[in-house]
């Protein structure tokens, strides 16, 4: 009886950990994409505001 209880408790815990890592990897990819877009926007805005011919 005890082994059945332990097995039934361990299997869902493993499944939850797998789903959390997938969610975390998606969140990490999204976070990095947002950061990259923000840096790109900052660099683009910096290029637009700089004078072309410095005197």
Gaussian input, Z-matrix of N, CA and C with variables (Angstrom, degrees):
# hf/3-21g

backbone

0 1
 N
 C     1     B1
 C     2     B2     1     A1
 N     3     B3     2     A2     1     D1
 C     4     B4     3     A3     2     D2
 C     5     B5     4     A4     3     D3
 N     6     B6     5     A5     4     D4
 C     7     B7     6     A6     5     D5
 C     8     B8     7     A7     6     D6
 N     9     B9     8     A8     7     D7
 C    10    B10     9     A9     8     D8
 C    11    B11    10    A10     9     D9
 N    12    B12    11    A11    10    D10
 C    13    B13    12    A12    11    D11
 C    14    B14    13    A13    12    D12
 N    15    B15    14    A14    13    D13
 C    16    B16    15    A15    14    D14
 C    17    B17    16    A16    15    D15
 N    18    B18    17    A17    16    D16
 C    19    B19    18    A18    17    D17
 C    20    B20    19    A19    18    D18
 N    21    B21    20    A20    19    D19
 C    22    B22    21    A21    20    D20
 C    23    B23    22    A22    21    D21
 N    24    B24    23    A23    22    D22
 C    25    B25    24    A24    23    D23
 C    26    B26    25    A25    24    D24
 N    27    B27    26    A26    25    D25
 C    28    B28    27    A27    26    D26
 C    29    B29    28    A28    27    D27
 N    30    B30    29    A29    28    D28
 C    31    B31    30    A30    29    D29
 C    32    B32    31    A31    30    D30
 N    33    B33    32    A32    31    D31
 C    34    B34    33    A33    32    D32
 C    35    B35    34    A34    33    D33
 N    36    B36    35    A35    34    D34
 C    37    B37    36    A36    35    D35
 C    38    B38    37    A37    36    D36
 N    39    B39    38    A38    37    D37
 C    40    B40    39    A39    38    D38
 C    41    B41    40    A40    39    D39
 N    42    B42    41    A41    40    D40
 C    43    B43    42    A42    41    D41
 C    44    B44    43    A43    42    D42
 N    45    B45    44    A44    43    D43
 C    46    B46    45    A45    44    D44
 C    47    B47    46    A46    45    D45
 N    48    B48    47    A47    46    D46
 C    49    B49    48    A48    47    D47
 C    50    B50    49    A49    48    D48
 N    51    B51    50    A50    49    D49
 C    52    B52    51    A51    50    D50
 C    53    B53    52    A52    51    D51
 N    54    B54    53    A53    52    D52
 C    55    B55    54    A54    53    D53
 C    56    B56    55    A55    54    D54
 N    57    B57    56    A56    55    D55
 C    58    B58    57    A57    56    D56
 C    59    B59    58    A58    57    D57
 N    60    B60    59    A59    58    D58
 C    61    B61    60    A60    59    D59
 C    62    B62    61    A61    60    D60
 N    63    B63    62    A62    61    D61
 C    64    B64    63    A63    62    D62
 C    65    B65    64    A64    63    D63
 N    66    B66    65    A65    64    D64
 C    67    B67    66    A66    65    D65
 C    68    B68    67    A67    66    D66
 N    69    B69    68    A68    67    D67
 C    70    B70    69    A69    68    D68
 C    71    B71    70    A70    69    D69
 N    72    B72    71    A71    70    D70
 C    73    B73    72    A72    71    D71
 C    74    B74    73    A73    72    D72
 N    75    B75    74    A74    73    D73
 C    76    B76    75    A75    74    D74
 C    77    B77    76    A76    75    D75
 N    78    B78    77    A77    76    D76
 C    79    B79    78    A78    77    D77
 C    80    B80    79    A79    78    D78
 N    81    B81    80    A80    79    D79
 C    82    B82    81    A81    80    D80
 C    83    B83    82    A82    81    D81
 N    84    B84    83    A83    82    D82
 C    85    B85    84    A84    83    D83
 C    86    B86    85    A85    84    D84
 N    87    B87    86    A86    85    D85
 C    88    B88    87    A87    86    D86
 C    89    B89    88    A88    87    D87
 N    90    B90    89    A89    88    D88
 C    91    B91    90    A90    89    D89
 C    92    B92    91    A91    90    D90
 N    93    B93    92    A92    91    D91
 C    94    B94    93    A93    92    D92
 C    95    B95    94    A94    93    D93
 N    96    B96    95    A95    94    D94
 C    97    B97    96    A96    95    D95
 C    98    B98    97    A97    96    D96
 N    99    B99    98    A98    97    D97
 C   100   B100    99    A99    98    D98
 C   101   B101   100   A100    99    D99
 N   102   B102   101   A101   100   D100
 C   103   B103   102   A102   101   D101
 C   104   B104   103   A103   102   D102
 N   105   B105   104   A104   103   D103
 C   106   B106   105   A105   104   D104
 C   107   B107   106   A106   105   D105
 N   108   B108   107   A107   106   D106
 C   109   B109   108   A108   107   D107
 C   110   B110   109   A109   108   D108
 N   111   B111   110   A110   109   D109
 C   112   B112   111   A111   110   D110
 C   113   B113   112   A112   111   D111
 N   114   B114   113   A113   112   D112
 C   115   B115   114   A114   113   D113
 C   116   B116   115   A115   114   D114
 N   117   B117   116   A116   115   D115
 C   118   B118   117   A117   116   D116
 C   119   B119   118   A118   117   D117
 N   120   B120   119   A119   118   D118
 C   121   B121   120   A120   119   D119
 C   122   B122   121   A121   120   D120
 N   123   B123   122   A122   121   D121
 C   124   B124   123   A123   122   D122
 C   125   B125   124   A124   123   D123
 N   126   B126   125   A125   124   D124
 C   127   B127   126   A126   125   D125
 C   128   B128   127   A127   126   D126
 N   129   B129   128   A128   127   D127
 C   130   B130   129   A129   128   D128
 C   131   B131   130   A130   129   D129
 N   132   B132   131   A131   130   D130
 C   133   B133   132   A132   131   D131
 C   134   B134   133   A133   132   D132
 N   135   B135   134   A134   133   D133
 C   136   B136   135   A135   134   D134
 C   137   B137   136   A136   135   D135
 N   138   B138   137   A137   136   D136
 C   139   B139   138   A138   137   D137
 C   140   B140   139   A139   138   D138
 N   141   B141   140   A140   139   D139
 C   142   B142   141   A141   140   D140
 C   143   B143   142   A142   141   D141
 N   144   B144   143   A143   142   D142
 C   145   B145   144   A144   143   D143
 C   146   B146   145   A145   144   D144
 N   147   B147   146   A146   145   D145
 C   148   B148   147   A147   146   D146
 C   149   B149   148   A148   147   D147
 N   150   B150   149   A149   148   D148
 C   151   B151   150   A150   149   D149
 C   152   B152   151   A151   150   D150
 N   153   B153   152   A152   151   D151
 C   154   B154   153   A153   152   D152
 C   155   B155   154   A154   153   D153
 N   156   B156   155   A155   154   D154
 C   157   B157   156   A156   155   D155
 C   158   B158   157   A157   156   D156
 N   159   B159   158   A158   157   D157
 C   160   B160   159   A159   158   D158
 C   161   B161   160   A160   159   D159
 N   162   B162   161   A161   160   D160
 C   163   B163   162   A162   161   D161
 C   164   B164   163   A163   162   D162

   B1=1.4519
   B2=1.5329
   B3=1.3138
   B4=1.4610
   B5=1.5268
   B6=1.3202
   B7=1.4598
   B8=1.5196
   B9=1.3126
   B10=1.4676
   B11=1.5227
   B12=1.3070
   B13=1.4634
   B14=1.5265
   B15=1.3065
   B16=1.4587
   B17=1.5232
   B18=1.3083
   B19=1.4612
   B20=1.5251
   B21=1.3192
   B22=1.4601
   B23=1.5269
   B24=1.3233
   B25=1.4581
   B26=1.5245
   B27=1.3025
   B28=1.4591
   B29=1.5289
   B30=1.2886
   B31=1.4678
   B32=1.5350
   B33=1.3469
   B34=1.4665
   B35=1.5253
   B36=1.3178
   B37=1.4647
   B38=1.5248
   B39=1.3025
   B40=1.4669
   B41=1.5214
   B42=1.3081
   B43=1.4637
   B44=1.5194
   B45=1.3164
   B46=1.4602
   B47=1.5199
   B48=1.3139
   B49=1.4554
   B50=1.5234
   B51=1.3211
   B52=1.4572
   B53=1.5103
   B54=1.3226
   B55=1.4565
   B56=1.5240
   B57=1.3081
   B58=1.4598
   B59=1.5195
   B60=1.3128
   B61=1.4610
   B62=1.5262
   B63=1.3295
   B64=1.4674
   B65=1.5195
   B66=1.3259
   B67=1.4589
   B68=1.5205
   B69=1.3215
   B70=1.4573
   B71=1.5229
   B72=1.3247
   B73=1.4607
   B74=1.5235
   B75=1.3337
   B76=1.4653
   B77=1.5204
   B78=1.3255
   B79=1.4643
   B80=1.5167
   B81=1.3211
   B82=1.4649
   B83=1.5242
   B84=1.3251
   B85=1.4661
   B86=1.5211
   B87=1.3241
   B88=1.4554
   B89=1.5194
   B90=1.3282
   B91=1.4602
   B92=1.5244
   B93=1.3277
   B94=1.4637
   B95=1.5203
   B96=1.3252
   B97=1.4584
   B98=1.5212
   B99=1.3199
   B100=1.4645
   B101=1.5198
   B102=1.3295
   B103=1.4644
   B104=1.5283
   B105=1.3252
   B106=1.4665
   B107=1.5210
   B108=1.3250
   B109=1.4625
   B110=1.5176
   B111=1.3241
   B112=1.4593
   B113=1.5253
   B114=1.3293
   B115=1.4673
   B116=1.5238
   B117=1.3242
   B118=1.4621
   B119=1.5239
   B120=1.3291
   B121=1.4613
   B122=1.5269
   B123=1.3332
   B124=1.4617
   B125=1.5273
   B126=1.3288
   B127=1.4649
   B128=1.5273
   B129=1.3265
   B130=1.4620
   B131=1.5224
   B132=1.3278
   B133=1.4599
   B134=1.5227
   B135=1.3137
   B136=1.4618
   B137=1.5254
   B138=1.3267
   B139=1.4653
   B140=1.5202
   B141=1.3167
   B142=1.4587
   B143=1.5230
   B144=1.3228
   B145=1.4640
   B146=1.5166
   B147=1.3185
   B148=1.4658
   B149=1.5278
   B150=1.3289
   B151=1.4757
   B152=1.5248
   B153=1.3260
   B154=1.4635
   B155=1.5262
   B156=1.3297
   B157=1.4676
   B158=1.5262
   B159=1.3179
   B160=1.4779
   B161=1.5259
   B162=1.3284
   B163=1.4684
   B164=1.4917
   A1=111.34
   A2=117.19
   A3=119.82
   A4=111.98
   A5=117.85
   A6=119.10
   A7=111.09
   A8=117.36
   A9=119.49
   A10=110.85
   A11=116.81
   A12=119.69
   A13=110.12
   A14=117.68
   A15=120.48
   A16=111.26
   A17=117.43
   A18=119.77
   A19=110.82
   A20=117.50
   A21=119.42
   A22=111.05
   A23=117.62
   A24=119.53
   A25=112.09
   A26=118.31
   A27=120.74
   A28=112.41
   A29=118.61
   A30=121.19
   A31=112.07
   A32=120.52
   A33=118.27
   A34=113.03
   A35=117.42
   A36=119.33
   A37=109.92
   A38=117.75
   A39=120.57
   A40=110.49
   A41=117.19
   A42=119.73
   A43=110.63
   A44=117.21
   A45=119.94
   A46=111.10
   A47=117.39
   A48=119.59
   A49=110.81
   A50=117.45
   A51=120.43
   A52=111.77
   A53=117.37
   A54=120.48
   A55=111.09
   A56=116.96
   A57=119.09
   A58=110.89
   A59=117.47
   A60=118.62
   A61=110.60
   A62=117.67
   A63=119.66
   A64=110.14
   A65=116.38
   A66=119.64
   A67=110.56
   A68=116.37
   A69=119.65
   A70=110.85
   A71=117.72
   A72=119.14
   A73=110.35
   A74=117.68
   A75=120.08
   A76=110.45
   A77=116.23
   A78=119.60
   A79=110.58
   A80=116.45
   A81=119.85
   A82=110.60
   A83=117.51
   A84=120.65
   A85=110.62
   A86=116.85
   A87=120.78
   A88=110.50
   A89=115.97
   A90=120.47
   A91=110.79
   A92=117.28
   A93=120.50
   A94=111.37
   A95=117.35
   A96=120.49
   A97=110.74
   A98=116.80
   A99=120.54
   A100=110.56
   A101=116.63
   A102=120.09
   A103=110.56
   A104=117.33
   A105=120.33
   A106=111.48
   A107=116.92
   A108=119.72
   A109=111.31
   A110=116.94
   A111=120.55
   A112=110.53
   A113=117.19
   A114=120.89
   A115=110.15
   A116=117.31
   A117=120.63
   A118=110.58
   A119=117.05
   A120=121.06
   A121=110.64
   A122=116.19
   A123=120.54
   A124=110.92
   A125=117.32
   A126=120.98
   A127=110.82
   A128=117.54
   A129=121.03
   A130=110.44
   A131=116.83
   A132=120.40
   A133=110.53
   A134=117.54
   A135=121.31
   A136=110.13
   A137=117.46
   A138=120.62
   A139=111.26
   A140=117.79
   A141=121.15
   A142=112.05
   A143=117.72
   A144=119.94
   A145=112.89
   A146=118.71
   A147=120.89
   A148=109.75
   A149=117.42
   A150=119.03
   A151=110.37
   A152=115.64
   A153=120.03
   A154=111.70
   A155=117.22
   A156=121.37
   A157=109.40
   A158=118.16
   A159=118.39
   A160=110.33
   A161=117.51
   A162=121.03
   A163=111.64
   D1=-41.50
   D2=-177.72
   D3=-66.88
   D4=-37.16
   D5=-179.95
   D6=-66.32
   D7=-35.77
   D8=177.45
   D9=-65.18
   D10=-40.93
   D11=179.28
   D12=-65.33
   D13=-44.18
   D14=-179.88
   D15=-63.34
   D16=-43.80
   D17=179.92
   D18=-63.66
   D19=-42.39
   D20=-178.62
   D21=-68.12
   D22=-27.07
   D23=177.79
   D24=-81.94
   D25=-31.18
   D26=-177.19
   D27=-77.29
   D28=-36.85
   D29=-175.30
   D30=-64.18
   D31=-49.30
   D32=177.88
   D33=-62.73
   D34=-32.36
   D35=178.70
   D36=-64.19
   D37=-40.25
   D38=178.27
   D39=-65.98
   D40=-40.11
   D41=178.89
   D42=-63.30
   D43=-41.59
   D44=-179.96
   D45=-63.39
   D46=-39.66
   D47=179.50
   D48=-64.18
   D49=-38.32
   D50=178.52
   D51=-64.44
   D52=-41.88
   D53=179.39
   D54=-69.01
   D55=-35.33
   D56=179.27
   D57=-66.12
   D58=-38.75
   D59=-179.93
   D60=-67.84
   D61=-35.37
   D62=176.54
   D63=-65.37
   D64=-43.49
   D65=178.53
   D66=-64.84
   D67=-41.15
   D68=179.55
   D69=-64.59
   D70=-39.79
   D71=179.75
   D72=-67.59
   D73=-38.11
   D74=176.57
   D75=-65.88
   D76=-40.82
   D77=178.50
   D78=-65.57
   D79=-38.89
   D80=179.40
   D81=-66.09
   D82=-42.13
   D83=178.06
   D84=-63.27
   D85=-42.06
   D86=179.29
   D87=-64.26
   D88=-43.07
   D89=179.21
   D90=-61.20
   D91=-45.72
   D92=179.83
   D93=-64.94
   D94=-36.65
   D95=177.58
   D96=-64.07
   D97=-43.42
   D98=179.12
   D99=-63.32
   D100=-42.86
   D101=178.99
   D102=-63.52
   D103=-43.47
   D104=179.42
   D105=-62.99
   D106=-41.12
   D107=178.14
   D108=-65.89
   D109=-38.21
   D110=178.74
   D111=-64.43
   D112=-43.43
   D113=178.59
   D114=-64.66
   D115=-41.87
   D116=178.49
   D117=-61.15
   D118=-43.81
   D119=179.44
   D120=-63.00
   D121=-41.39
   D122=179.05
   D123=-63.09
   D124=-45.96
   D125=179.92
   D126=-65.23
   D127=-39.27
   D128=179.40
   D129=-65.46
   D130=-43.19
   D131=179.24
   D132=-65.42
   D133=-35.92
   D134=178.76
   D135=-65.66
   D136=-40.21
   D137=177.97
   D138=-65.91
   D139=-36.53
   D140=-178.05
   D141=-71.18
   D142=-29.88
   D143=-176.79
   D144=-89.88
   D145=-15.62
   D146=-179.78
   D147=-76.81
   D148=139.28
   D149=176.55
   D150=-69.49
   D151=146.39
   D152=-177.92
   D153=-74.92
   D154=-39.35
   D155=-178.47
   D156=-115.58
   D157=92.47
   D158=177.71
   D159=-71.12
   D160=139.40
   D161=-176.09
   D162=-109.33

